[in-house]
Amino acid sequence: MSSTQRSFRLTTSSGTTVAGAVAMADTPWQRFMGLMGRRELAADAGLCLRPCSSIHMFFMRIPVDAAFLDKDGVVVRIYSSLRPWRVTRVVRKAKSCIELPAGTLAAAGVQVGDRLTLPG
């Protein structure tokens, strides 16, 4: 994530904060780079890849939770603690993917079918 990227608060439809500083990666270069090479991701941070229907963990150093959202922000697939050097399947209906520190989605109680809100 670059220092020029704005960050947003990610919440559930019930108002629970999932992460307080989610950056938006909506250019081809930002989506390609993603979180590659990072040694850590702050507990309250994340990255939203838009558009996105699958991700790879090549050159990643940390595991992440990945929530794939449809056009309405509804979670259609969750990958928990996705480890480096893995690839997800293409997630039908997914329009974006939010990458968070491993364990974040479970800690916030996020499940498939929940609606997440991320301004921007």
Beta strands, then each sheet from edge to edge (+ up, - down):
strand 1: 7-12
strand 2: 17-25
strand 3: 45-49
strand 4: 64-69
strand 5: 75-82
strand 6: 96-101
strand 7: 116-117
sheet 1: 5+ 4- 6+ 3- 2- 1+ 7-
end
